[in-house]
Each structure stands twice: as C-alpha cells, then as structure tokens.
C-alpha cells in the first residue's frame, strides 16, 4: 500500500491536515495537556481544548505554537505524531511526503527544525511553503501569471500579508497581531473597565459571536460572566457592541497599518492590479464582524472574504500536492 501525501496547516490556534485523495481529515485546536510532574501527555487537540482553563494544578494545558512559530518543538512533534496516528495516514510499509505551511517571517533555523521533526515522524520528503501563498492557491487565485494578487491571512498567532505574482511573493509582512492577541485585548478591556476577570474561551466567544469592529450597535448587549477582581466572587456585566469595537480597535488598526505598508512596497504596475481585484481575507480571524468593511474604508480598495477562510491553507496544500512539478520548483 502506498503512503498518501499529507498537507499540514500548522497554526497557532488550529492544526488542519489534508490527505491526498481524502481531503481535509482533521481540524483540531493546537493544544496539548500534560502532567507537570512527569511531562506525560494526557490529551491533544479537541479533547485538550475542552480542558482549557479547567485543569487542576498538576495538569497544564499548553499551546506548543506561539505567534505562528513553534515555541515547544518536543510537544509540537508529539502533537503532530498523535494527529497523524489518529487519521491513520501512514503504515509500516510506506512513508508519506509531507507539506507543511508556516508564516512568512519564519527563520531558516525554525524551518530546519520543522523539517527534522517531520522526518522523525516518518516523512519520505518534506516541503515547506509560506501560508499566504498557499492560502491564495486555496481560494483559487492563479498566482502563476504576471499580475498581482493580494492575500491577508489572519490566523491565531500571526497575520500574514502578501502580494503574489509569477508564483512568488513580491512584498509581504507578518505581524504578531491575530486571533489570540485579539482575545487578550478583550480580556484586558473588560478587566480594566469592569474589574472582571474572564477566561480565553469567554473572550473567544465574544469575538466570534458578538463583537463588531466597524459600526457597533450601542444598544445591543451581551451578558458576560467572570470573577470580580475586587470581591473575588462570580459576577456578570452587560457588554455592548460599541465596547467590543473599542476593545479591538488597536489590534485592527495594526493589521490595517501592516496592509498599507505592504501596498506601499508593491511596484506601481502590480498595485494597479490590486486596485482592480482587491484584497482577499483568509484565516479564522478574517471572520471578525465588520473587519472587511473597516479595511475597505481605510485602504480604499475592495476587500473580499474567502468562501471558506478557515480551510483555505489546507485546501491550498491539497492543490499543491496535486501539482508536484510546482511543489518541486518552489523548494529550489
């Protein structure tokens, strides 16, 4: 039996795995739960996510990926190994080719470490591609032509922005403002204004299901539960959409500033293409309510949301794995 090629979107918040011939077979949080004394792994992925913020002292939930790069190589390797075992993508008789996607600002040392980790997991050959490029392929952009395409990929740890042409990146930026830092902005805002401490799952829920960063409704409210820092007792507040806009304004403005910087670095001929085609938003963070409208107003060019922003990179992995010639050329 031949090994199936595997594409991995190694994200700070989630890991998505694409298997050639099967499609996206795994989409789970990048979280590992360990025993602090023995360092024994208790759970990974979805099972580990359910324990987040609810573990006793001797058990700790860890995100081995931080700001788009690997913070703990050993735990990342264990996590990926367990995911690959879970999807039964390899066997004793064959070793798969593995394509791993990473941010644009990754260093050669980090790239080599990822390559070595994949080889230890049994990869026959390892390919490493930059996330915005693969995301662009995943949304159906033809980046092989001498025209510009611009993609803005907001993940859990980083926002990667790139202008692409002729299968390469013309100008790009990667900033450590993304889904996780936006959660922290919400936590900080509520703590400072209401002296209420909330956990990351609550902040995530506010961001996804209630927040609006363009024109928030002042009257719309959401009940938020947490712990009062003054009394130490459980408490509840009413949060408005206008307050979420205020809480997230700094992070959103930094993303817009980075996008402007990339546009300023782009040659005039290619900039003209972007004015016509617009910017495509990908990644889980791109789903933030009002973000596309806010960016369009600030950048004065069309800003469009990808059809499946969460899975663009994984789908792009699949397309690249089916185009072996392109994949080989990119690695040279």
C-alpha angles and dihedrals in degrees: 000000000000120000115246119236113250131210118198126196097199101198133175091235103026141015117217121189125199119195118198110248093015105057124215105354101168136036112166138146117271093241132127125191116207140175105249094215101047099023086227114158111240100177144347136201120356094001090052092046091059088059094051110127091000103080126115120241097271093052121066133190111217134186103213090194118068128180091349096305134088111271094176114029095185094054092042090054092048091048094050092044090054092047092051090048089050094056092042091228097152139041139192094270105050140036122216130228108242127206114196124191122212139170121281093247097058114132125234088247092055090045091054091047091054090047092051092047091053091048090052088052088060104267116162091202131003126212123188122200134176115256101231091051093051090043089054090052089047093057090051102258115155099225094171094082126084091253128098128255121182124204130182112197115192110192133165098278107017142024110221119197123186142168110211133197135157092009092302141094112257098182131355148165135196120198131181093236112106144109098321096046090048088055089053090050090057092047091049094047094051092044094051098041102037103019086235122139116213130178129241094258089057092048090049090051091051092048096048103036106029117013122102122186100188114051108351120198110243094205098048110097139186125202110235123192126201144120122299108234093209099050100023089227131121112270141175131219135182112239121197128213089241088059092052089053089053093046093051099037097097094051093044092049091052090053090050091048091053091049090051090050092054091049090051090054092051119101112252094245092055093042087061090058091053092052087056099040101030131208122303117218117213136168130061093282090059088074092071106130113255095008096114091048092047092049093046090053093049099040095038091220130099114280115196132187118231114243093241105019095172096055103035095104094047091048089048088053089057093051092049093048087055091051100059094167092057091045093053092047092051092056094056 
